[in-house]
Amino acid sequence: MSLKEKSRFLGIGCCGGKEAREFVTLGYKGNATNGSTQDLKALGDMSKFHLRGFDGFGGHRERALDCLAQNTDFMDFIQNIEEEIVFVLFGGGGSTGSGCATIISEMLLEDRDEEGRPKKIVCPVISLPSSDEAIIKHRNAYQAVQELQELQDLGVGATFFINNDISKDYGYINGTFAKLLDTFLANNSYSDLNNFDESERLEMLRDGGAMVLSLVGGDKEKSVMIEKLTKDGIFAPIERNGVCENIGIIHAGNNDKDIEKSVVISEVGKPKNVFEGYNNGKSTLIAVSGLDYPVSHVSKLGELAQNAYEERQRNKKQSAQKLGNLSFMEDDTPKSNMQEKKAPTKLDMLRKRMGK
């Protein structure tokens, strides 16, 4: 069975549903899940689950627990997924996706083999909001990544961090990601020299941490390939700390004239494994997994949310000032009609206490 046949794509929320549709179009098994019937209808003819009673979370991702508890049919479906590889796609800024996806990922990791490892390879795909989006979206994404970090201890697989700062054309970003991952999963090129086989690709997906991909013409400059992989492509810029578990390269031709593995290693760090294949046609595929999560990039989103919140609080305090008295209204009052309020005497106070 091919990796394509072993894979299922779960699109949670509006963003995740659109991403899952890209893979369904390419022939993969996939489902979309949302509380909004309008969003589900917009996805056309693909398998869908309607989260009844929750037409969006209104920015409150904590509502995911109540939503999933009340939609038992969807929970039963999750528990009965048979595919070995499950990609959980969602928008980090959206409340439905970011709220439900981490819980669903944890559920999928519960089934263990005899050695205590998860039977399924669960790969989250989180689309990070752009820098100019609302405070709530930055906060939601930040909290979702915190929860994904906790899942690393449970054996979550490779995580893909999509960087929406690179373009406002989200359709382009979704399509590019689908093309990259499809090339990684379904490539069947072969050569007498060496092949990047399916077991090696499974190893890359099983390793936790961030994963990035690039697919660039084999005649392009090596610097272009590296920049697309590490900072200028659709993924969040990688951490420059040399943490890396696996590198996979499928060269465009029957040699490494397009790019040497040493060039990739110098940029991402010395890995545990280097897998190489050849004869990929006109383009060179580079994949790196086991990277640290892009904490620097996500931290910036958190800082934007914190700064925007503090600015809002300052503005609220300034706008809460009450109207004072106008001095000219007092000046125009005739002196003879004004009575000076005297402080109560002790007798006055005594009478008050006595009720007189």
Buried (B, 14 or more C-beta within 10 A) or exposed (E): EEBBBBBBBBBBBBBBBBBBBBBBEBEBBBBBBBBBEEBBEBBEEBEBBBBEEBBBBEBEBEBBEEBBEEBEEBBEBBEEBEBBBBBBBBBBBBBBBBBBBBBBBBBBBEEEEEEEEBEBBBBBBBBBBBEEBEBBBBBBBBBBBEBBBEBEEBBBBBBBBBBBBBEEEBEEBBBBBBBBBBBBBBBEBEBEEEBBEBEBBBBBBBBBBBBBBBBBBBEBEBEBBBBBBBBBBBBBBBBEEBBBBBBBBBBBBEEBEBBBBEBBBEBBBEBEBBBBBBBBEEBBBBBBBBBBBBBBBBEBBBEBBBEBBEEEEEEEEEEEEEEEEEEEEEEEEEEEEEEEEEEEEEEEEEEEEEEE
